[in-house]
């Protein structure tokens, strides 16, 4: 059974930083594309950043230069470092794992609120 557990959300002022972390279990990490999506109130869930098992990344234009995705294959974790946060970054952030032939898995979500 695959489980994704996120941590690190919270309230931060505009211009501040947060780091999200996702721990994966279920023996999928080494072959999975891992990453983050977010969903703001009244909006569809959108891609933030993904990283393949080989280290290739796909980062949304809206966060390029501010957010950095990384993964630790030894610890089965994928992190999202978020800098220069803006109010429009406010959303529930979901950890994602995609494995060819098995499908997609999601964490429970963690709230990020950027407000003064």
N, C-alpha and C positions, 0 to 999 in steps of 0.2 A: 504494500500500500504506500502510495506516494503522499508525503506531507510537506507542505511549504509553510514555514512560520516566519512572519515578518516582525521586525522590531525597529525602533528608532524614530517613529513619527512624533509629531508634537506641534506646538505653537512657536513660531519664530517671527521676528520683525523683518520687514522688507530689507533686503541686502544681507540678511543673515545666512547661516549654513545649517544643514542637517545631513546626517548620514543614515540611510536606511540599510538594513541588513536582512537577508533571507537565508534561512537554514533549510536545506533539503534533505529528506530521508527517503529511502525506498530504492536505493541502488540505481538511480537513473542519472545521477549528476554528470558522470563522465561523458555521457552521450547526448545530453540534453542541451538545447538552446535555452539559456536562462535570461531573465530580464525583468523589466518593470513596465507596467501599464498604469494609467491613472484615469479616474473618473470624477469629474467635477459635477456639482449639482445641476441637473437638467441637461447634461451633456452625455454624449456617448463615451464609452471607454476608449482611450487612445494610447498608442504606443509611446513610451518614453525612451527606452533604450533596451537593446537586446545584445547578447554576446553568445556566439556559437561555442561549441566545445573546442573548436580550433582557435578561438580568440578573435574572430571577426566580429565587428560591431555594427549596429544600426542604431543611430541616435536621431531623435526627432529634431527638426530644424529649430523648433521653439526653445529647446534646451541646450543646443550645441554651444560649447564654450563655457557653459555654466555647470552642467551635470556630467559626471564621469561614472561609468559602469566598470566594475571589476569583479573578478571571481577567483576563488581560492579552491582549486580542485582537491586539495588535501583535506580541507575543512568542509567541503560541500556547501559553500556559502557564495552568495552573490550580493554585492553591495552597490549602493547608489549614493555617491557623494554629490550633494546638491549645494551649490554656492550661488551667491548673488540672487537669492530667492525673491520672487515677485508675488504680489497678491494673486495674479492669475495662475500661479503654480498650486494654489490651494485645491486640494482634491484628496480622494482616497486613493492610495497607491497600492497596487496589487503586484505581488511577486508572481512570475510566470515561468513555467517549465514546459517546453515542447519537445517531445520525443517522437521521431519518425516511427510510425507503426503502432504507437501507443496512444498518441493524442496529446491534449493540452491539460495542464494542471494549474490550479490557482491557489494562492494563499488567501487568508481571510480578509486582508486589507488593513492598512494602517493610515490614519488620518494625518495629513499635513495641512496646517493652516498658517498662512503668511499674512500677518496683520499687525498694524501698529496699535 
